[in-house]
């Protein structure tokens, strides 16, 4: 069963979605639905806000381990941005 949802999207995001839809030969609605479906499956950070920073804590206060974790998070964010383009 389909349901109608009205979203107020930033113009930049809507332009990106429109480009993806045109390039893939899909409707805008189909492209947005695919993005949302993929995001639901791939999003393992749904409980974290992207609008704030979280401190990395290690029980041993090991700066090197913290840097490794920070770099892993940065790499993950970069890969997510690339997959969205």
C-alpha positions in Angstrom: 0.0 0.0 0.0 1.4 3.4 -1.0 1.1 6.5 1.2 1.6 10.1 0.3 4.2 12.0 2.2 4.9 15.7 1.7 8.5 16.8 2.3 10.0 20.3 2.4 13.5 19.6 0.9 16.4 22.1 0.4 16.6 23.2 -3.2 20.2 21.8 -3.5 19.1 18.3 -2.5 16.1 18.4 -4.7 18.3 19.5 -7.7 20.6 16.6 -7.0 17.7 14.2 -6.8 16.3 15.6 -10.0 19.7 15.1 -11.8 19.9 11.5 -10.6 16.3 10.8 -11.7 17.0 12.2 -15.2 20.3 10.3 -15.6 18.8 7.1 -14.5 15.6 7.5 -16.5 13.4 7.4 -13.4 10.8 9.7 -12.1 11.8 12.1 -9.3 9.5 10.2 -6.9 11.2 6.9 -7.8 14.7 8.4 -7.3 13.8 9.8 -3.9 12.1 6.5 -2.9 15.3 4.7 -3.8 17.5 7.1 -1.8 15.3 6.7 1.2 15.2 2.9 0.9 19.0 2.8 0.6 19.4 5.2 3.5 17.2 3.0 5.7 19.2 -0.1 4.9 22.6 1.5 5.2 22.1 3.9 8.1 23.7 2.4 11.1 24.1 5.8 12.8 20.4 6.7 13.1 20.7 7.4 16.8 23.6 9.9 16.3 23.1 13.5 15.3 25.2 14.8 12.4 24.8 18.3 13.8 27.1 17.7 16.8 30.4 16.2 17.6 30.9 13.2 19.8 34.0 12.7 21.8 35.9 9.5 21.3 36.7 8.0 24.7 39.1 5.1 25.3 39.5 3.7 28.8 43.2 3.9 28.5 43.1 7.6 27.3 45.2 6.4 24.4 45.6 9.3 21.9 46.7 7.0 19.1 43.6 4.8 19.4 41.4 7.9 19.4 43.1 9.2 16.3 42.6 5.9 14.6 38.9 5.9 15.5 38.6 9.6 14.4 40.2 8.8 11.0 37.8 5.8 10.6 34.8 8.0 11.2 36.1 10.6 8.7 36.7 7.9 6.1 33.2 6.6 6.7 31.6 10.1 6.2 33.6 10.6 3.1 32.5 7.3 1.6 28.9 8.1 2.5 29.1 11.5 0.7 30.6 9.9 -2.4 27.9 7.2 -2.5 25.3 10.0 -2.4 26.7 11.8 -5.4 
